[in-house]
């Protein structure tokens, strides 16, 4: 077993019903974290009092307002003093050997380690195993909703990690700028992963490190039985372009423009069909308001990059919500995006 000290941080907002399982799973690890910090986003459901009474060894870091998970995760990173930080959302329970297995794959090149996400209520099905960067600004997910028996069991290098549960090299992630609070939620892990990879650091997936994912974020996460929320359309409309305009080179934006336009039109049509056209327009308006700050951030990000877009961006088949039944239009869009990137990738 590794002797590495690890700090675990839990991001929480009104998640009292999850904390017994989440904290209990951290305390039951074969490699127990040296510190556990609950970073609370101004909860009103008694979360803090519950943890203070039930788990007195857990440290509490209370934030005055709920500004989303990004500031909370950053506060946890800053408060941790160990080289490695295990960050989990409150609706995650870890298998007992999860942290030990993640630590076994750390090295000096790796900044982020991603466990395998299984549905807590359906443990024979994978939620996701991280992903890759599509040039239109999306994350294409690995083994999304795939039966566990078909998902493979070999550790691998990936590009994009999903922030429900991650083992982070604290210094490398802080060097890359940590989470961008401008996202509030959605695409924040894509954004961080891309900045980490642009600096030449690695992201790894460890399939035998298991994390069980429960409900997801109300109004954002999708499951098969839930509707596609207008809040998700808003954040998608805005945050995808926060990533594109900050992290992608001007060359990849220019040469990828036909694909970017095709995807944008397709998503707009989808938003209209779902009755969420106003949310799409609100996202674009908020993006325009953010442009001055975004362009300042862009200069910092582009100066620090050591890896070109052509070596990071891909055109894998798009991952879509299980609520969307793939049809001919979606397949045609995916084929066009792949064709176009193959054509222009050497120029990006």
GUZA-633508 format. One record per atom (N, C-alpha, C, CB): x, y, z. Coordinates in steps of 0.02 Angstrom, whole numbers, plus 50000, padded with zeros to 5 digits. Each point is the difference from the previous one (the first is absolute). Last residue first. Glycine has a CB too. Layout:
XYZ;...
//
This chain:
497775114148078;499795002950065;500605000850047;498874994849986;501064994849789;500085007349999;499895003150068;499644999949881;500074976450070;500705001849992;500145007550001;500124989649935;497575002250080;500424999050059;500735001749990;499214991150033;498845008849805;500355006250021;500464999050059;499035006249959;499684975549934;500235004349945;500445005750026;498974997249937;499944988050212;500534996349965;500305004449944;499424989150026;498725019250086;500605000450041;500584996249969;499285001150101;498594998449793;500305006749997;500655000350040;498865005049985;499844974850016;500295001449934;500375006750001;499094993349944;499685001350248;500604995849993;500355001349934;499454991250071;498515019649966;500505002650046;500654996049994;499105003950078;499034988449801;500275006249971;500565002850045;498895002449947;499944978750130;500424998349943;500315006349968;499284989949979;499185013050197;500614996950025;500484998349943;499364995450098;498495012749847;500415005250031;500664997250022;498975006050037;499464978849883;500285004049945;500445005650027;498994997449930;499844989350224;500534996149968;500335003949943;499404989550031;498745020150075;500574999950045;500584996149970;499225000850097;498764999749782;500305006750003;500615000150044;498875004949981;499834975250003;500405001249940;500355006850003;499234992749935;500184998250302;499664999149937;500465001649942;498925002850054;500944991650236;500405001549941;499624998549936;501044997550065;497915010150170;500044993949960;500405001549936;498894995750046;501095015750208;499975001349929;500084993549962;500465011750016;499714989850221;499325002249984;499905000949925;499955005750111;502154988949993;499584994149989;499285001849986;500754993650073;501295023349864;499574998150056;499624993649983;499905012050035;502344991149829;499395003950011;499624997250060;499935002749877;502634997949983;499634997050055;499385004350013;501064995150052;500445001949710;499755004150054;499654995750053;499865009649921;502194981849920;499275000650000;499765003750062;499914989449934;502545017250002;499664993750015;499245000949994;500954996550076;501155018049876;499335000349970;499664993250008;500375008749916;501745007550212;499814994149961;499325001249969;500684992450075;501635020750058;499305000049980;499864994349952;499965012450015;502274991550073;499534999150055;499284999149977;500765006950069;501204997949793;500204994150039;499534998650057;501175002449970;498595016549886;499954994149956;500194993650036;500265007449903;499945014150206;499324997449995;499964993749958;499585011750013;502734993550113;499585003049948;499314996949999;501025002449933;500785001350277;499744994849955;499515003249951;500154991050090;500885021050089;500584996749969;499794994549951;500655002450104;498365022150037;499904993549968;500644997549968;498815003049980;500745018750137;500254994450041;499994993349963;499615006150100;499555014949808;500725000850013;500294993950035;499855012450007;497814988949956;500364998649938;500755000850009;499015003949935;499535001350247;499964992849983;500434998549938;498854999450049;500915023250019;500384996250050;500034992649980;499655008150090;499035006249780;500715001749991;500434996050048;499685011549963;497964986850056;500264996549941;500755001349991;498875000949946;499865010750220;500184993150019;500334996349942;499054999950081;500095021249872;500595000650044;500234993150023;499605011450039;498444989549837;500585001249957;500635001250041;499245004849914;498714992550201;500184993849966;500625000949956;498794996650001;500195022050107;500374995950047;500254993649966;499315004550094;499345009549773;500625003550020;500424995850049;499415010849984;498434980049942;500555000149952;500625003850023;499144999349914;498554996250188;500624997350030;500615000949955;499304991850060;498455014549876;500195004150058;500664997850029;498795001950024;500284985349801;500225006649975;500225004450058;499214999049903;499834980450153;500664999149969;500275006649975;499704988349968;498115010950113;500484999850055;500714999049974;499114995550076;499175003449767;500055006850026;500505000350057;498815002149968;500674976849941;500415004049954;500075007250024;499614992749905;499004992850219;500694997850003;500455004149955;499604988650027;498085015049964;500285002650062;500744998150007;498874999550054;499914991249768;500175007149988;500295003250062;499085000649915;500164977250106;500565000249953;500225007249988;499594989549944;498475006950184;500604998250038;500625000249955;499304992850077;498615010449822;500195005950040;500634998550041;498795003650006;500224978749869;500355004949958;500235006050039;499324996149905;499544981450152;500495003750040;500395005149958;500084990150075;498264991249870;499675005850029;500455004450040;498994993350003;501514986749859;499864998650070;499635005750035;501024992950002;499655009249772;499564994350003;499804998350071;500524995749896;501105021150066;499335002249980;499504994350006;500515008449922;501744986450115;499745004250055;499305002549984;501175003550028;499974984449803;499814995750056;499695004050057;500924992049968;499985020049853;499384996649979;499754995350056;500365000749879;501725009350156;499475005150003;499324996949981;500845009049973;501094977950003;499815000650071;499445005250008;501174996750035;499725000149748;499664993950023;499775000750072;500694993349920;500615024049988;499334999949971;499614994050024;500435006049898;501814995350165;499615005250034;499295000149973;501045006850017;500544978749881;499794997650066;499565005150035;501064993450009;499845012649783;499524994549992;499764997550068;500564996849892;501145019650105;499365002749980;499474994649994;500595009249939;501624984350105;499735003750058;499315002749984;501165003050036;500034986949789;499774995150049;499695003350060;500874992249961;500135021749877;499404996749972;499714994750048;500465002049886;501595009350182;499385004050001;499404996649968;500725009949998;501754984150039;499454995850022;499325003349997;500804994550073;501235016749869;499944994449954;499434995250021;501225001049976;499195018150162;499905002149931;499874994049954;500735010050021;499834986250206;499345003149995;499835001949928;500135004250118;502014987549929;499514994550003;499285002849998;500824993050066;500945022749935;500034995949939;499484994550002;501225002549990;499115011650198;499635003449947;499994995749936;500315011250050;499914975550179;500395004849961;499565003449948;501054993250018;497964997550218;500174997849933;500405005449964;498974992949996;500205010550231;500504994749996;500204998049929;499544996050106;498815021749960;500575000650045;500554995149983;499235003750089;498704996849792;500335006449990;500605001050046;498915004649965;499764975050047;500265001149932;500415006449995;499024993749955;499845001450250;500574995549987;500315001449932;499464991250072;498615020549982;500535002150047;500624995849990;499145003750084;498934990349800;500395005349968;500515003250047;499035002149925;499524981450159;500384996949945;500445005249966;499084991549983;499395015650183;500634997350024;500414996549947;499464998850109;498285011449850;500535004750020;500684996650010;499125006950054;498974980249885;500055005349951;500565004950016;498784998949980;500694983950175;500314997249939;500125005549949;499434988950021;499395016650174;500714999150014;500374997049940;499734998450121;497925004549857;500335006450013;500754999150010;498955004450052;499714976349929;500065003449936;500375006650009;498934994649960;500554993650233;500544996749964;500105003249931;499754989250061;498465018150071;500645002350029;500594996749965;499435001850110;498344991549835;500215006449969;500655002650028;498805002549981;500704970750017;499825006150036;500215006349963;500104993650106;499084980549832;500595004249987;499845007050025;500364993049898;498454985050213;499985004449942;500655003949995;498755000950011;501064973950100;499915007150014;499995004149936;500564998450111;499874977349920;499315001350017;499865007450010;499954988850052;502245001849894;499534998049948;499285002150015;500754990449976;501155024950119;499924992850004;499464998149950;500374999550124;501325023549928;499454996449969;500054992650016;499945008649908;500895016750210;500154993249979;499394996949966;500834998850093;498855023049990;500564999949953;500114993049973;500545009650061;497804996450107;499925005149949;500555000249949;499405006450083;501244982050141;499315001549981;499975005749950;499624996050113;502454986949914;499805006750020;499295001549975;501205003749998;499654970750064;500225005449956;499715006650024;500074992149904;499664984750196;499485003749966;500265004849946;499344999150103;502324982749985;499294999650017;499585004749957;500324997050117;502114988249865;499715006649991;499254999550011;500905003449919;501514982950149;499294999149986;499665006850000;500014988450051;502615001649900;499605005050037;499284999349978;500995008050009;501564977449976;499285000749987;499705005450045;499944987949966;502435001449916;499825004650054;499285002149988;501215004250015;499844982349828;499874995950059;499935004350063;500624990749947;499845019049835;499354996750000;499864995750061;500065000249879;501355022550057;500174993950036;499354996050009;500995005550060;500135016149780;499414996650024;500214993350030;499275005649914;502065019750039;499954992749995;499334997550028;501254999250010;500305023649887;499384998150036;499914992549990;499465011649984;502795007049996;499594994449980;499374999450043;501024994249959;500665027849955;499884995150053;499494994849976;500255008850089;500495011349788;500404994049991;499924994850054;500785007049942;498075014750013;500645001050032;500444993849997;499465008250076;498334991549840;500385004849960;500685001450029;498935005149964;499524981450157;500314996549943;500415004749956;499054991850003;499745017850176;500514995450026;500364996449943;499334998450105;498835014949841;500575004250020;500574995850028;499215009550023;498794979449923;500335002449939;500605004450017;498904999649940;499734992450236;500384994549969;500385002549938;499154991850043;499385023350065;500604998650040;500424994749967;499385003250104;498575001549792;500445005849998;500654998850038;498995007349990;499304976550025;500275000249931;500525005549995;498914995549953;499855004050241;500514994750001;500324999249931;499374994250091;498875021349935;500565002250041;500554994850002;499225006850068;498564992049821;500595001349960;500605002150042;499255003249906;498624998050230;499984997349932;500585002649958;498744999250009;500555015750200;499994992749994;499924998349926;499494998650117;501395023049961;499534998050052;499964992450002;499345010849986;502155003949877;499564994849974;499404998750045;500984994849945;500845020450108;499535002849952;499514994849974;500875008349968;501034987350182;499345001350030;499495002849951;500585001950106;501564981449852;499795006949983;499305001350028;500724999849895;501314982850196;499355000549967;499825007349988;499634989450056;502975005649956;499454996750035;499345001049962;500605001850111;501725005049826;499475004850013;499404997250036;500385005749901;501844984250039;499585000749940;499415004850010;500334988549969;501135006350212;500405003149948;499595001349937;501024994450046;498024993150128;500025007150016;500415003949949;499884997250121;500084979749855;499335002749986;499975007450017;499504988750023;502494999550025;499905000449928;499325003149983;500724989949985;499845006050244;500415005349971;499875000849925;500874997750087;497994984850033;499805006750021;500405005449964;499684995350111;499564980749805;500655002750021;499895007450015;500684991449930;497264990750081;500355005549967;500695001150030;498905005349976;498844976949993;500615000850039;500445004949963;499934988150049;497265008949947;500655000349967;500555000150052;499505006149903;497644993250043;500494997150046;500674999749963;499114993150062;499085018849842;499614997050054;500464997050054;499064997649919;501505014249861;500185002250068;499584997250056;500385010249946;500704981349809;499355002550022;500025000950076;499394994349903;502565005849883;499754996850061;499355003450020;501174997050037;500395000049723;499545003950041;499754995950059;499665006549898;501964984449949;500135007249996;499595003950051;500264998749880;500874975450131;499425003449970;500195007449995;499164991550048;502124982949994;500045007349996;499375002649966;501274999649995;498734976950146;500155003249936;500095007550009;499354991249941;500264981550179;500135007150010;500215003349934;500344997850120;498114980249881;500705002149995;500075007550014;500224990849917;497784993550061;500275000950067;500735002150000;499194991550040;498195006849808;500734999350003;500275001650069;500065002949880;497564996250032;500355006550005;500764999450002;499015004350058;499004979649940;500265001849934;500485005950002;498954995649951;499864995550242;500364994249972;500325001749933;499204992550059;499395023450056;500674999350030;500394994349968;499545004450107;498605009549755;500024994650050;500714998950025;499004994549946;500395029949963;500174993449974;499954994850056;500765005249913;498955020150076;499434995750009;500134992849976;499265010049988;502655004549942;499405003350026;499404995249999;500445011149960;502084987649982;499584994850032;499375002850030;501034993650023;500495025649918;500234993149991;499544995350039;501205003949983;498345022049905;500094995850059;500184992849982;499185007350060;501175018749837;499724993649980;500174994950054;500115002849875;499615025050126;500374994250025;499654993749974;500395006350104;499655019449778;499664995050040;500494994950027;498965001849933;501475016649909;499955002350069;499624995350045;500075011349956;500594986149807;499445004850005;499895002250072;499474994649901;502204989050038;500205006749978;499435005050001;500864994749930;499424984550243;499775000949931;500155007249979;499094991150013;502054992850184;499785006649979;499794999949927;500785005350084;499054973850105;500485003449956;499705006749978;500474988949960;499104994250274;499855001349930;500575003049961;498845001550034;500124983750210;500355005749973;499855000949927;500914998450084;497994984250011;500704998850018;500445005949976;499824987549993;497365006950078;500505002449952;500694998550028;499245009149959;498704980050113;499755006749983;500475003149949;499485001450115;500084971549922;500465005750006;499635006549985;500984992749967;498044983250135;500025004449942;500445006050013;498844996349968;500504986250189;500284996249944;500015004349936;499584989350052;499495017950160;500724999450005;500324995549947;499865001950120;498025013349946;500054995149946;500754998549991;498925004249942;500315012250214;499424995650000;500014994649947;499385009550044;502395006549977;499924997150067;499414995150001;500505010350051;501034994849733;499385002450029;499904996550067;499505002249886;502995001750026;499434995549991;499385003250030;500764989850003;501875018049912;499365001950029;499484994749983;500295012249992;502564988250035;499424998049960;499365001950037;500654990449948;501595024350093;499744993350011;499444998349951;500315001050122;501855016449849;499274999249998;499814992950017;499925009149913;502255010050115;499814993049994;499254999350009;501134996350043;500885024149896;499324998150019;499904992649989;499575011549971;502554999249989;499695005150041;499324997950027;500605008549933;501904979749972;499274999750004;499735005450046;500044987649977;502315006849981;499705003049940;499255000950005;500914994849935;500484994750236;500175007149995;499715003449939;501044997450060;497654981850048;500715001149986;500115007449988;500124988449950;497864990950131;500255006949997;500745000049980;499175003550089;499294977349953;500145002049931;500255007249995;499124992149963;500224996650243;500474995349968;500205002249930;499514990950068;498805020450062;500685001850019;500524995549966;499575004150109;498124990949864;500195006249965;500725001950014;498815003950006;500294978050112;500124998249930;500175006249958;499214990450013;500225012650215;500624996149995;500164998349927;499794995250114;498155015349934;500575004650006;500664996349993;499325007350074;498704979449922;500035004749944;500625004550004;498754999849995;500304981050145;500695000449977;500105005149944;500134988150031;497685007750076;500515000650053;500725000849976;499244993250067;498725016749788;500174993250020;500595000350049;499584995249890;498855026450091;500584996649972;500044992850023;500615010949996;497385009049960;500274995250049;500564996249966;498884998950060;499675025849895;500464994749979;500204995750059;500445007349907;498295014350078;499584994349982;500414994249973;499085007949974;501855013750095;499664997050058;499594993849983;499975011350049;502294995149816;499365003350011;499624996250054;499975004149880;502774996750102;499394996249984;499405004650010;500544989150035;502405009949949;499405004250001;499394995849980;500685010349973;501994987250122;499444996149974;499375004450006;500544988850032;502235016749955;499355001750029;499464995849965;500395011850028;502534990350014;499434997149964;499365001450038;500744991049952;501315017650133;500125000249928;499414997549959;501214998450024;498345013250215;500324993949976;500115000449925;499474993350093;499345022250054;500725001150002;500394994049976;499835007850095;497535005249885;500404993950006;500745001849999;499094993249943;499295023650021;500034998150071;500434993750010;498885005150017;500685003249762;500415004850037;500094997850073;499605009249924;498964978149940;500694999449977;500475004550039;499594997049886;498105005150154;500264993750027;500724998949980;498864995349996;500025022949912;500125001250071;500284993850033;499085008550002;500244989849775;500615003850005;500185001550073;499765005149889;498204984250066;500564995549985;500675003750006;499264993249924;498825019850100;500054995250055;500584995249990;498775000950019;500665014849810;500345003150057;500084995350059;499545010849963;499284979949851;500695001949984;500365003650057;499645000949881;497974991450116;500524995550025;500715002449987;499204991049982;498765026950053;500124994249959;500584995850025;499555006349904;499645013150208;500235002349934;500154994249954;500475010350054;498284996150193;500084994549952;500165002949931;499194992850065;501495018250182;499484999649950;500124994149954;499835012550005;501604991450185;499435004250018;499414999749952;500815007450053;500924972150016;500025005849956;499365004150010;500714993849915;500754987550241;499355002649980;500105006349957;499464995450105;501844981649986;500185006349969;499365002849970;501214996349974;499584983450214;499485003649965;500295006549972;499104995050074;501844978650007;500065007250003;499465003349958;501244999050019;498764976350110;499985003449935;500045007650010;499324990549950;500524993550230;500695000549973;500025003649933;500284989550060;497655005350061;500375005750029;500715000649973;499324998650101;498324990649825;500704998849980;500455005650027;499614993849895;498065005850160;500084993049980;500734998349985;498855000249955;500475022350109;499774995350051;500194992849983;499065007850027;501455009749820;500345001550063;499814995050055;500025012149968;498884986749824;500694997549996;500375001350065;500005001949876;497805006650107;499994992749997;500714997250000;498925000449938;500785022950046;499864997550068;500014992450002;499325010350023;500914999849766;500595001350042;499894997350070;500265010249933;497944988349910;500574995849982;500585000850049;499665000849880;498005009550102;500314997150059;500594995649987;498905000550050;499835012849787;499654993850019;500294996750061;499714998549881;500985021249979;499475001950046;499624993850027;499895010949939;502744997049946;499424995550003;499505002450052;500724990449964;501495018649928;499445003650032;499364995850001;500515010849963;501494978549950;499785005949962;499375003050030;500514995149897;501694989050196;499275000749997;499815006749968;499884992850102;502144987549930;499955006949976;499265001249986;501195000249950;500284981650204;499365001449968;499995007349981;499404990950066;502704991349981;499745006850006;499335000349963;501175004950009;500794976950101;499395000449961;499695006950013;499804987350004;502804999750021;499515005150019;499394999249954;500915008050041;500734975949943;500265002950062;499555005550026;501164997149963;497974981249891;500285006749993;500235002850067;499255001949902;500744971650047;499565005250028;500325006949989;499554991850087;500554983849797;500475005550010;499595006050023;500834995749911;497924986350063;500604996350021;500595004750008;499584989849941;497875019150092;500514998649949;500584995950030;499695010649941;498254999050166;500084992849992;500544998249948;498814998650032;500495024050018;500294997350061;500134992549995;499425008950065;499495001949756;500685002750006;500354997150062;499645010649942;498094984350022;500424996449951;500725002650001;498994998149929;499395012550209;500134993150023;500454996249952;498905000150056;500345021349883;500535000350050;500174993050026;499635011650032;498604989449813;500615002749970;500585000050050;499305007149924;498504986350147;500314995249956;500675002449972;498884996049971;499885018850165;500154993950039;500374995049956;498985001850073;500175018049828;500645000750034;500184993950043;499815012250001;498154993549857;500544996149970;500614999350045;499595003949890;498425009250163;499784993049993;500554995649970;498845004149986;501465019950042;500034996350063;499834992549990;499695010650060;500725009949786;500054992849986;500024995750062;500585003049897;499475022450035;499364996950018;499984992649984;499455010949980;502674997449942;499475005050005;499344996450011;500635008149925;502264986450063;499334998850024;499575006249996;500444991350076;502074994449870;499635005949980;499264998850015;500845002849909;501554986850196;499324998549977;499665006649983;499934989550071;502764999949959;499535005650007;499334998049969;500955008449997;501544980050105;499374999249963;499565006050012;500074987450009;502735006850000;499435003550028;499404998749956;500755009050049;501624976449997;499525002849954;499465003750040;500224990749915;502444996750102;499455003450033;499565003449948;500715001850104;500894975649867;499875006949979;499415002950040;500454997549885;500584979850111;500015004050062;499855007349985;500824992050050;498424983649821;500385006249998;499965003650067;499775001049877;500074971850096;499585006050000;500445006250000;499084993850061;
//
